[in-house]
């Protein structure tokens, strides 16, 4: 295990060989006549007859921009960081595609990652592999939507795709992004749909900033479309794209249809593509963050469920990977590894997997421990050497190792103004918002909290905590949020992680889960719905999102309970104000189980 602060990197990537890029933009006609727009970026001065591997990026958010002033000799991949330039310089072709129903591509986008979209990716991959400048060896990379399409490319063209690098993606669309804990992730879903609608109409989103609105005409047209007539025709076809916000607002259960579409979110989740991705044999380098939605969970779930040769990386950064997300680091500071370091890792990964002679990587998961600010590596998850400690809710809002012996309960009236802010893990997936968790001491006054005595040794917490809550509510439903926090000797409260569960979904399912998961399994299916009975005690047991953090001697642990996260999640229930009675007696010992390693 590497316990150093530096990133446990792959072998050093190949040095840059080329300067400059030659870009060709074209439409590729598919099996059904729909045309996809793509940019082919090759190294300038590539020797005649030399063949190079290709890396594909398949985008929902405009593959490239039509700029009023274009920088010379650059891969036109905005609005993205210049990863493409780093790859082209090292001898890779970079092909960037507008998926069906987006950008300058024709067709209609019926829902994310549809079977039709996956088949399209396969056609693009085979076309690229057959070009005279290509070795036939393909990889794919991307963040967010593009990360998901990168991994799906392995299923779409298994005979051609050797390696994929999905970054900051969801493994299970229902739990990871649409309905975490069965609660609508309302603000992000609304904003995501609104941004897509602007892009689909050919308009620059205001969230991209004034500079973008001044400099960008729209999506880059293909060569020969100087008057943008083909772009206009493609945008006209996008009018029929699915209304995502309407679709998710109509959902409550995992098995609900995605709006008017004859599919559920399971049908376009990565776990449903498991067999096809595994059959490809492609090497996977999956990246996520402890503080970006549930992307760390996606890395862990792939690591536990997919047999592909793979390397997992879980760091502490925002969704776009441009800024540090650790609450123990300076806000908006440089991530670890830096952007240059990330691009070098990407190049090294493709050097290892797309070029001849390199051995297959060892299956490892690299993870970053915040507060210690150190990288570590493990061949298994959870890592070895951890044990489970149970901490009980106790009198006087204490968190104690001792189990309760007598009677005890606390009351709480839900405060629907409670929030984790607008720079949290649920907002950063917009691709622009940095993760910044400020001191939560004031916000905790709105919540029901339980705080430990100062720790007598340093304690590392790595993995998934599990909450067991015995509660009687005044209403039939509610949203239950739990935050794990650190309190320092001066009273500063630092966010570590969280979990949430809608009470309607509290039943622990007896059916087999669709994939291996480290936390108690809730199906979120209609058949398992279980409304609360007002005034009766109910038990909610659910996992928190994973974290790795070092809690220093002298600091305290805190568990904080809320019934709302006003700036992120939908209100449950829609009307009324529940009051809770949280039990902490011998018969109903509310508690949290923590995966820890004591260092003294």
HELIX and SHEET records of a PDB file:
HELIX    1   1 UNK A   83  UNK A   89  1                                   7    
HELIX    2   2 UNK A  115  UNK A  129  1                                  15    
HELIX    3   3 UNK A  145  UNK A  156  1                                  12    
HELIX    4   4 UNK A  173  UNK A  173  1                                   1    
HELIX    5   5 UNK A  174  UNK A  178  3                                   5    
HELIX    6   6 UNK A  180  UNK A  182  5                                   3    
HELIX    7   7 UNK A  186  UNK A  200  1                                  15    
HELIX    8   8 UNK A  206  UNK A  208  5                                   3    
HELIX    9   9 UNK A  210  UNK A  215  1                                   6    
HELIX   10  10 UNK A  229  UNK A  237  1                                   9    
HELIX   11  11 UNK A  238  UNK A  240  5                                   3    
HELIX   12  12 UNK A  244  UNK A  249  1                                   6    
HELIX   13  13 UNK A  265  UNK A  268  5                                   4    
HELIX   14  14 UNK A  270  UNK A  273  5                                   4    
HELIX   15  15 UNK A  274  UNK A  280  1                                   7    
HELIX   16  16 UNK A  295  UNK A  305  1                                  11    
HELIX   17  17 UNK A  339  UNK A  354  1                                  16    
HELIX   18  18 UNK A  395  UNK A  397  5                                   3    
HELIX   19  19 UNK A  428  UNK A  430  5                                   3    
HELIX   20  20 UNK A  443  UNK A  446  5                                   4    
HELIX   21  21 UNK A  503  UNK A  505  5                                   3    
HELIX   22  22 UNK A  526  UNK A  528  5                                   3    
SHEET    1   A10 UNK A  21  UNK A  29  0                                        
SHEET    2   A10 UNK A  35  UNK A  43 -1                                        
SHEET    3   A10 UNK A  93  UNK A  98 -1                                        
SHEET    4   A10 UNK A  52  UNK A  59  1                                        
SHEET    5   A10 UNK A 134  UNK A 143  1                                        
SHEET    6   A10 UNK A 161  UNK A 167  1                                        
SHEET    7   A10 UNK A 283  UNK A 289  1                                        
SHEET    8   A10 UNK A 310  UNK A 315  1                                        
SHEET    9   A10 UNK A 364  UNK A 369  1                                        
SHEET   10   A10 UNK A 374  UNK A 378 -1                                        
SHEET    1   B 2 UNK A  65  UNK A  67  0                                        
SHEET    2   B 2 UNK A 216  UNK A 219 -1                                        
SHEET    1   C 5 UNK A 398  UNK A 400  0                                        
SHEET    2   C 5 UNK A 387  UNK A 394 -1                                        
SHEET    3   C 5 UNK A 591  UNK A 598 -1                                        
SHEET    4   C 5 UNK A 459  UNK A 463 -1                                        
SHEET    5   C 5 UNK A 547  UNK A 551 -1                                        
SHEET    1   D 5 UNK A 398  UNK A 400  0                                        
SHEET    2   D 5 UNK A 387  UNK A 394 -1                                        
SHEET    3   D 5 UNK A 591  UNK A 598 -1                                        
SHEET    4   D 5 UNK A 466  UNK A 473 -1                                        
SHEET    5   D 5 UNK A 537  UNK A 543 -1                                        
SHEET    1   E 6 UNK A 398  UNK A 400  0                                        
SHEET    2   E 6 UNK A 387  UNK A 394 -1                                        
SHEET    3   E 6 UNK A 591  UNK A 598 -1                                        
SHEET    4   E 6 UNK A 466  UNK A 473 -1                                        
SHEET    5   E 6 UNK A 579  UNK A 583 -1                                        
SHEET    6   E 6 UNK A 409  UNK A 413 -1                                        
SHEET    1   F 4 UNK A 448  UNK A 451  0                                        
SHEET    2   F 4 UNK A 556  UNK A 562 -1                                        
SHEET    3   F 4 UNK A 479  UNK A 487 -1                                        
SHEET    4   F 4 UNK A 493  UNK A 502 -1                                        
END                                                                             
